[in-house]
């Protein structure tokens, strides 16, 4: 049995793991010791405070977000808003830490066996749920088998053939085939480990605030939908005890209202500062703007199953009629870059060889005429929030130039997701963030024909070549060949044009200037648990 240390960057970890698997023969196993479970800086923060004579004072943290969670049940969500709660209430087998490093969470170590077709995870023996019951291999097996039955998480466990409990703290995942992105899939919040006993006892009610039982650092105590939810510190947390004693997340849909609340001291953190408000935050000495390039993409999708959008010429024409730079200048105030492709530029597998469609109204009009719509048509676009409503008005004006009349419908976040899941929509605005930093996380759920609707393929794209390229990349163990497959995939997606890729935006978070213990996570799954004030 050969050993290797955990590779630091998620993409490199995948490449290293795949190389070791490919070199193995017979039933030789690759043992990988997961990097120590992250304490998210709690110990360091407390030590710093002690060494400087500082006294930790306020540890009740208030956060403003633009939308509410959709559930407290990990298997029934795949949106970034809900993932914030999941990261504080539950644990996954592995996680990506603040610096983008793949590290162990519940898994102390893992082995790749059976020529890469199985993974054995060794759980921390002291891991426990907030009621003190241990986290066991049975809980892991239950969680993954339950995820197979959920539309929103099935893509994460698509490759799992069966799950074996070896002993109380050891579980084996048998895969259908060698599956390159599997280890990064285990970081997804849809696969937060549940208590089998608590989940079965709650039945269909699991996800209500009084039914939730996680192994994470915080416990939910209240949820008033579309208003706020509250988490309190898990005093029995099996890792480093967080500093924050409570986290109240307030839903404030209007961007400027979030910023005003921050400046007035009513909230400590604004999770998503609208670009138009960033200058105000930067100019105010009482608050700070924390910014970094995000791993997300903002896009306008088209439902390719609808007659008007089933013609690739219409979709290409729409791409040519959209001037991306207008969105960069007006929606994100220059705090982002035009998207050239369907994968974020921070994700290994992205290529600059693919280019965005050039803005060309005459070519767009010609394509519309070829498709049988010389005078255009009427359609609707579905959006949520201020920024996307503003984006929709720009789309409305730009598409009018080629005869397409767009009606805008704005919804609350959860309601929008329900509409897009049903597939009755035409145009829509969404974003997608890939915190796993594996290109499969930017492609499989969004474009494979097995994932229509809730799983992520809300463009209802059904293309044999796209499916084949995604599937080939999933089983390719040679890193360079795998990256080439994603390049081919991006060229094919550009040709099919199911989206208008808009921009890669910056991640902007506002905090009170004297707030301590908070830092940005590379994948935007920021940890609030150590936020606090000192005197």
matplotlib code that plots the C-alpha trace (Angstrom):
import matplotlib.pyplot as plt

x = [0.0, 1.5, 0.9, 0.6, -0.1, -3.2, -2.6, -3.3, -5.4, -8.5, -7.8, -4.2, -5.6, -7.8, -4.9, -2.6, -5.3, -6.1, -2.4, -1.9, -5.0, -4.0, -0.5, -2.0, -2.5, -4.8, -6.4, -3.6, -4.9, -3.9, -4.1, -4.5, -4.4, -6.7, -5.2, -6.3, -10.0, -10.0, -10.8, -11.3, -8.9, -10.7, -7.6, -5.4, -8.0, -8.4, -4.6, -4.1, -6.7, -5.0, -1.5, -2.5, -4.5, -7.7, -11.0, -13.6, -16.8, -19.8, -20.1, -23.7, -23.4, -26.1, -25.7, -27.8, -28.4, -30.4, -32.5, -33.8, -32.8, -35.2, -34.9, -32.8, -32.6, -29.3, -30.8, -33.5, -31.3, -28.5, -28.5, -25.7, -28.0, -29.1, -25.5, -24.5, -26.7, -25.6, -21.9, -22.6, -25.1, -23.6, -20.4, -19.4, -16.9, -14.4, -14.4, -12.6, -11.1, -10.8, -7.7, -9.2, -7.5, -9.2, -9.1, -10.9, -14.1, -15.7, -13.1, -9.8, -8.4, -9.4, -8.1, -8.6, -9.0, -10.1, -8.2, -9.9, -13.4, -13.9, -13.1, -12.8, -13.4, -12.2, -14.3, -13.0, -14.0, -14.9, -17.3, -20.8, -24.1, -25.3, -27.3, -24.1, -24.8, -21.8, -21.5, -21.2, -20.6, -24.3, -25.2, -22.9, -24.5, -28.0, -27.2, -25.7, -28.5, -31.1, -29.3, -29.8, -33.6, -33.5, -33.6, -31.4, -28.6, -28.7, -26.0, -23.6, -24.0, -24.6, -21.4, -22.1, -23.0, -23.3, -22.1, -20.7, -20.3, -17.0, -17.2, -18.6, -16.2, -15.3, -17.4, -16.7, -18.1, -18.2, -18.4, -19.9, -16.6, -13.5, -14.9, -12.4, -14.5, -15.8, -13.6, -14.6, -18.3, -18.0, -17.6, -21.0, -23.5, -26.1, -24.2, -23.9, -24.1, -27.4, -28.4, -30.1, -32.2, -33.3, -34.1, -36.1, -38.0, -38.9, -40.0, -41.2, -41.1, -37.3, -35.9, -38.4, -36.3, -37.3, -36.3, -32.8, -29.8, -26.4, -22.8, -21.8, -20.8, -24.2, -27.8, -30.8, -33.4, -35.7, -36.7, -39.3, -39.3, -38.3, -37.5, -34.7, -33.3, -31.2, -28.3, -26.8, -23.4, -23.2, -21.4, -20.8, -19.1, -16.5, -14.0, -12.7, -15.5, -16.5, -16.2, -19.6, -22.4, -25.2, -25.7, -28.9, -29.3, -31.8, -33.3, -33.0, -33.8, -33.0, -29.3, -29.1, -31.1, -28.5, -25.7, -27.6, -28.1, -24.4, -23.5, -26.0, -24.5, -27.8, -25.9, -22.3, -21.9, -23.5, -23.0, -23.5, -22.9, -24.4, -21.8, -23.6, -23.2, -19.5, -18.2, -20.3, -18.9, -15.3, -15.8, -17.1, -14.4, -16.8, -17.2, -14.9, -15.4, -13.8, -13.5, -12.1, -12.7, -15.5, -15.8, -19.3, -20.8, -23.8, -25.8, -29.1, -30.5, -32.9, -35.3, -34.3, -37.4, -39.6, -40.4, -39.0, -35.7, -35.3, -33.8, -30.0, -30.1, -32.5, -30.2, -27.1, -28.9, -29.8, -26.1, -25.1, -27.7, -26.5, -23.7, -21.9, -20.0, -23.2, -23.8, -20.2, -20.5, -23.9, -24.8, -21.4, -19.9, -16.7, -16.3, -16.2, -15.1, -17.1, -17.7, -16.1, -17.3, -19.6, -17.0, -15.6, -12.0, -10.9, -11.9, -9.2, -10.6, -11.6, -10.0, -9.4, -9.5, -13.3, -14.6, -17.9, -20.2, -19.4, -22.1, -23.5, -27.1, -27.1, -26.0, -28.5, -31.3, -30.2, -30.2, -33.7, -35.0, -33.4, -35.1, -38.5, -38.8, -38.0, -40.2, -39.2, -41.6, -42.9, -41.5, -40.9, -37.9, -38.0, -35.7, -35.2, -33.7, -32.8, -29.7, -31.3, -34.4, -32.1, -30.3, -33.6, -34.5, -31.2, -32.0, -35.4, -34.0, -31.3, -33.4, -36.0, -33.4, -34.0, -37.7, -37.9, -40.4, -39.5, -41.9, -40.2, -41.5, -39.7, -40.1, -38.9, -35.9, -37.6, -40.6, -38.3, -36.5, -39.9, -40.9, -37.6, -37.9, -41.2, -39.8, -42.6, -40.2, -38.6, -35.7, -34.2, -31.4, -29.3, -25.8, -23.8, -21.0, -18.5, -17.0, -15.5, -13.1, -13.6, -14.9, -17.5, -19.2, -19.7, -21.0, -22.6, -25.6, -26.1, -25.9, -26.2, -29.6, -30.1, -30.4, -33.3, -35.0, -34.2, -30.8, -29.5, -30.1, -32.7, -32.0, -33.4, -30.4, -30.4, -27.4, -25.7, -22.2, -22.4, -23.4, -20.6, -17.9, -19.1, -19.2, -15.7, -14.3, -15.7, -13.8, -10.6, -7.7, -5.1, -5.3, -4.3, -6.7, -9.4, -8.8, -8.9, -12.3, -13.6, -12.1, -14.0, -17.1, -16.9, -16.6, -19.7, -21.7, -20.8, -22.1, -25.4, -25.7, -28.2, -27.0, -25.8, -22.8, -22.8, -19.9, -17.6, -18.4, -16.3, -17.4, -18.1, -18.8, -19.3, -18.3, -18.1, -14.5, -13.9, -15.2, -12.6, -12.3, -14.0, -12.2, -13.3, -13.5, -12.1, -15.3, -17.5, -18.7, -17.5, -17.3, -19.1, -18.4, -15.4, -16.7, -16.6, -15.6, -12.8, -12.0]
y = [0.0, 3.3, 6.6, 10.1, 13.4, 15.3, 17.6, 21.2, 22.4, 20.5, 20.1, 19.0, 16.6, 15.0, 14.7, 13.1, 10.7, 9.7, 9.1, 6.9, 5.0, 4.5, 3.2, 0.7, -2.9, -5.6, -4.7, -2.4, 0.4, 4.0, 5.4, 9.2, 10.8, 13.8, 17.0, 17.8, 18.9, 22.6, 24.6, 27.7, 29.7, 29.5, 28.5, 31.1, 33.9, 33.1, 32.9, 36.2, 37.8, 36.4, 37.4, 41.0, 41.3, 41.8, 40.7, 39.0, 40.9, 40.6, 37.1, 37.3, 37.9, 39.3, 38.6, 40.1, 38.0, 38.8, 35.6, 33.0, 29.3, 26.9, 24.1, 22.9, 19.4, 19.1, 16.6, 19.0, 22.0, 22.7, 26.5, 28.7, 30.5, 27.3, 26.0, 28.7, 27.1, 23.6, 24.5, 25.7, 23.0, 19.9, 18.2, 16.5, 13.7, 16.1, 19.9, 22.7, 25.0, 28.8, 28.6, 26.1, 23.1, 19.8, 18.5, 16.0, 17.0, 13.9, 11.7, 11.4, 9.6, 7.7, 4.9, 4.4, 0.7, -1.8, -0.1, 3.2, 1.9, 2.2, 4.6, 3.6, 6.5, 6.3, 8.6, 10.6, 8.4, 11.4, 12.9, 13.3, 14.9, 17.8, 15.5, 13.6, 10.5, 9.4, 9.9, 6.3, 4.6, 3.7, 7.4, 7.9, 5.0, 6.2, 9.8, 8.7, 6.3, 8.9, 11.4, 8.9, 9.4, 13.2, 15.1, 17.9, 15.6, 12.5, 13.9, 13.9, 10.1, 9.1, 7.0, 5.1, 1.5, 0.4, 1.3, -1.1, -0.5, -2.1, -1.1, 1.7, 4.3, 2.8, 3.0, 1.8, 3.4, 1.1, 3.0, 1.9, 2.9, 4.9, 8.3, 11.2, 13.8, 11.5, 12.8, 16.4, 15.4, 14.4, 18.1, 19.1, 20.4, 18.1, 15.3, 16.7, 13.6, 13.1, 11.2, 8.1, 7.8, 11.5, 11.6, 8.4, 9.5, 12.9, 11.3, 13.7, 16.5, 16.4, 19.9, 21.6, 23.5, 21.3, 18.1, 19.0, 17.2, 17.8, 17.3, 20.9, 23.8, 25.4, 24.3, 26.0, 27.3, 29.4, 30.0, 32.6, 32.1, 35.1, 37.0, 35.3, 32.2, 31.8, 29.4, 28.9, 27.5, 23.7, 23.6, 19.9, 20.4, 17.7, 20.1, 23.4, 25.3, 28.3, 31.8, 33.1, 32.2, 32.8, 33.7, 35.4, 35.6, 38.3, 38.2, 41.7, 41.4, 45.0, 45.6, 49.2, 48.3, 45.6, 48.2, 50.8, 48.2, 47.5, 51.1, 51.7, 48.8, 46.8, 43.9, 42.8, 41.2, 41.7, 38.4, 39.9, 43.6, 44.7, 46.2, 49.5, 49.8, 48.8, 52.4, 53.5, 50.8, 51.6, 55.2, 54.6, 54.1, 52.2, 49.3, 47.3, 45.7, 42.3, 41.4, 38.5, 36.9, 34.4, 30.8, 31.6, 32.5, 34.7, 33.6, 34.0, 30.5, 29.5, 26.6, 24.6, 22.4, 25.3, 25.7, 29.2, 28.3, 24.8, 26.3, 26.8, 29.8, 31.6, 30.9, 32.0, 35.2, 36.0, 35.6, 38.0, 40.6, 40.7, 43.3, 41.8, 45.0, 46.9, 44.4, 44.7, 48.5, 48.9, 45.8, 44.9, 48.4, 47.0, 44.4, 41.4, 40.2, 39.1, 35.4, 33.9, 30.4, 28.2, 27.4, 30.0, 31.1, 29.9, 26.3, 23.9, 22.9, 26.5, 27.6, 31.0, 29.4, 29.6, 33.1, 34.7, 35.5, 39.0, 41.6, 41.8, 42.9, 42.4, 38.8, 38.2, 39.5, 37.3, 34.2, 35.1, 35.4, 32.0, 30.5, 31.7, 34.7, 37.8, 39.9, 38.3, 36.9, 37.5, 35.6, 35.9, 36.0, 34.8, 36.4, 37.1, 40.1, 43.6, 42.9, 40.3, 42.4, 45.2, 42.8, 41.7, 45.2, 45.5, 42.2, 43.5, 46.6, 44.7, 41.9, 44.4, 45.4, 42.0, 41.9, 39.8, 41.3, 40.2, 40.3, 40.3, 38.2, 38.7, 36.1, 35.3, 32.9, 29.7, 30.4, 31.0, 27.7, 25.9, 27.4, 26.5, 23.0, 22.5, 23.6, 26.0, 28.9, 30.4, 32.7, 33.0, 34.6, 32.5, 32.1, 29.0, 28.7, 25.8, 25.5, 22.1, 23.6, 20.5, 21.1, 18.4, 20.6, 23.2, 20.9, 17.6, 18.9, 21.9, 20.3, 16.5, 15.2, 13.1, 16.2, 18.2, 20.6, 20.5, 18.8, 21.8, 21.4, 24.2, 24.9, 21.4, 20.8, 17.3, 16.7, 13.4, 14.9, 17.0, 13.9, 11.9, 14.5, 14.9, 11.2, 10.7, 13.4, 11.8, 8.5, 9.9, 9.5, 11.3, 15.0, 16.5, 14.4, 15.2, 18.9, 18.6, 16.9, 20.0, 22.2, 20.3, 20.5, 24.2, 24.6, 22.3, 24.3, 27.6, 26.1, 25.0, 28.2, 27.1, 30.1, 33.6, 33.4, 36.9, 37.5, 36.2, 38.5, 39.4, 38.2, 41.3, 41.0, 43.9, 43.7, 46.1, 47.5, 46.2, 42.7, 40.0, 36.4, 36.5, 35.9, 35.1, 31.5, 31.0, 29.2, 31.8, 29.4, 31.8, 30.7, 32.9, 30.8, 32.8, 36.3, 38.4, 41.7, 42.6, 45.5]
z = [0.0, -1.1, 0.8, -0.4, 1.4, 0.6, -2.4, -1.6, -4.5, -5.3, -9.0, -8.3, -5.7, -8.3, -10.8, -8.2, -7.0, -10.6, -11.4, -8.4, -9.2, -12.8, -11.8, -9.3, -10.3, -9.1, -5.8, -4.7, -2.6, -2.5, 1.0, 1.4, 4.8, 4.7, 5.8, 9.4, 9.7, 9.4, 12.6, 10.4, 12.5, 15.8, 17.8, 16.1, 16.7, 20.3, 20.8, 19.1, 21.3, 24.4, 23.4, 22.7, 25.9, 23.9, 25.4, 23.2, 23.7, 21.2, 19.7, 18.5, 14.8, 12.4, 8.7, 5.8, 2.7, -0.4, -0.4, 2.0, 2.2, 0.5, 3.1, 6.0, 4.5, 2.5, 0.0, -1.1, -2.1, -4.5, -4.3, -2.8, -0.4, 1.3, 1.3, 3.8, 6.4, 5.5, 6.0, 9.6, 10.7, 9.0, 7.9, 4.7, 4.3, 2.7, 2.3, 0.5, 3.0, 2.8, 0.6, -1.9, -0.4, -0.3, 3.3, 5.5, 7.3, 8.8, 7.0, 8.8, 5.8, 2.7, 0.4, -3.3, -4.0, -6.6, -9.4, -8.7, -8.6, -4.8, -2.0, 1.7, 4.1, 7.7, 9.9, 12.9, 15.9, 18.0, 15.5, 16.9, 16.2, 18.3, 20.6, 21.4, 19.3, 17.2, 13.5, 12.1, 8.8, 8.8, 8.8, 5.8, 3.9, 4.8, 3.6, 0.2, -0.5, 0.4, -1.9, -4.8, -4.5, -4.6, -7.9, -6.5, -5.3, -7.6, -9.9, -6.9, -6.4, -10.0, -10.0, -6.8, -7.3, -3.7, -0.2, 2.4, 6.1, 7.1, 10.7, 12.9, 11.5, 8.1, 4.9, 1.4, -1.7, -4.7, -8.0, -11.3, -13.0, -12.4, -11.7, -11.7, -9.9, -7.1, -4.3, -4.9, -5.1, -1.4, -0.5, -1.9, 0.7, -0.8, 0.8, 4.3, 6.6, 8.3, 11.4, 10.1, 13.3, 13.4, 9.7, 9.7, 12.9, 11.2, 7.9, 5.3, 7.9, 8.0, 7.3, 9.6, 12.1, 15.1, 13.2, 12.1, 13.6, 12.3, 13.4, 12.6, 14.8, 15.0, 15.7, 14.0, 16.5, 14.4, 10.8, 9.7, 5.9, 3.9, 7.1, 9.1, 10.6, 13.7, 14.6, 18.0, 18.9, 19.4, 22.7, 22.2, 18.8, 18.2, 16.5, 17.7, 19.4, 17.3, 18.7, 17.6, 20.1, 17.6, 14.0, 12.8, 9.1, 7.9, 4.5, 2.9, -0.8, -1.7, -2.2, -0.9, 2.2, 3.0, 2.7, 4.8, 7.5, 7.5, 7.7, 10.5, 12.5, 12.3, 10.7, 11.0, 7.6, 4.2, 2.4, -1.1, -1.5, -4.9, -7.1, -7.2, -3.5, -3.3, -3.7, -0.7, 1.4, 0.4, 1.3, 4.8, 7.4, 9.7, 7.2, 5.0, 1.5, 1.1, -2.6, -4.6, -8.0, -7.6, -8.9, -10.3, -13.6, -14.3, -17.3, -19.2, -20.0, -22.7, -22.4, -25.5, -25.2, -26.1, -29.8, -30.2, -28.5, -30.0, -33.1, -32.6, -34.9, -32.6, -29.6, -31.5, -32.7, -29.1, -28.1, -30.9, -29.8, -26.2, -25.5, -22.5, -21.8, -20.9, -18.1, -16.8, -16.8, -15.3, -13.3, -11.7, -12.1, -13.6, -10.8, -13.0, -16.5, -19.5, -19.6, -22.7, -21.9, -19.8, -17.1, -14.8, -15.5, -12.0, -12.7, -14.1, -17.5, -18.5, -21.8, -23.3, -26.8, -26.7, -27.3, -26.7, -29.6, -31.1, -30.7, -34.2, -34.7, -38.5, -38.2, -35.4, -37.5, -40.5, -38.2, -36.9, -40.5, -41.4, -38.4, -39.6, -37.3, -39.4, -37.2, -34.0, -31.3, -27.8, -24.8, -21.1, -18.8, -15.2, -12.6, -8.9, -7.0, -7.9, -9.9, -12.1, -12.6, -13.8, -16.0, -17.5, -18.4, -20.3, -22.1, -22.9, -24.6, -26.4, -27.8, -28.9, -31.5, -33.3, -32.8, -29.6, -27.1, -23.6, -20.6, -17.2, -14.3, -11.0, -8.2, -4.7, -4.8, -3.8, -6.1, -9.0, -8.5, -8.4, -11.7, -13.4, -12.1, -13.8, -17.1, -18.2, -18.5, -21.6, -20.7, -17.2, -15.3, -12.8, -11.5, -10.8, -8.3, -8.3, -4.9, -5.7, -8.3, -10.5, -14.0, -13.6, -11.1, -13.8, -16.5, -15.5, -13.5, -15.9, -19.3, -19.2, -20.4, -17.3, -15.1, -16.4, -14.0, -10.3, -10.7, -12.7, -16.4, -16.6, -20.2, -20.9, -23.2, -24.8, -27.0, -27.5, -28.1, -24.9, -22.9, -24.4, -23.7, -20.1, -19.5, -21.1, -18.9, -15.8, -16.4, -17.8, -15.4, -17.5, -16.4, -19.7, -21.7, -19.2, -19.6, -23.4, -23.2, -21.3, -23.9, -26.6, -24.5, -24.2, -28.0, -28.4, -25.9, -27.7, -30.9, -29.3, -27.3, -24.6, -22.5, -23.0, -20.6, -19.1, -16.8, -14.0, -11.2, -8.2, -4.8, -2.6, 1.1, 3.5, 7.1, 10.1, 10.2, 13.7, 13.1, 13.8, 12.8, 9.4, 6.1, 2.5, 1.3, -2.2, -3.2, -1.5, 1.2, 3.9, 7.5, 10.0, 13.1, 14.3, 13.7, 16.9, 18.4, 20.8, 23.1]

ax = plt.figure().add_subplot(projection="3d")
ax.plot(x, y, z, "-o")
ax.set_aspect("equal")
plt.show()
